[in-house]
Amino acid sequence: MATKDLLRTPAIEDYSKAIFSLQSRNDEPVSTNALAERLGITPGSVSAMLKRLDDLGLITHVPYRGVRLTA
């Protein structure tokens, strides 16, 4: 599977859309809790996925400060 395909999973797309929507509201980093609430899942599950998204270079995550999508 190509790297590009790894970036196109439904879960990654859902997280990316949710982060974009929440980040667009006030141009602030998105908290784990806000993202969990938006997606209807636990903050622990969100944290695990944020680690993956950060490793893939799709977001920047600063613990206790929130996440932002990368360019």
C-alpha positions, 0 to 999 in steps of 0.5 A: 500500500502506498503512503498516499493510501495510508492518508486516505482512510475513513478515520483519518478523513473524519479526524481531518474534517473535524479538526478543520471545522473546529480549527476554522471556528476561531483559528485556535488549536483544537483540544482533545476533548472538543475533538472527542465530543465532535466525533462521539468517541472517548478522549483516550481514543482521540489521543491515540489517533492524534499520535498517529496523525502527528507521526504521519505529519498531518497535524502538529500536536502540543500536549495540553495545548491542542492540535492544528492541521499542517499545511 
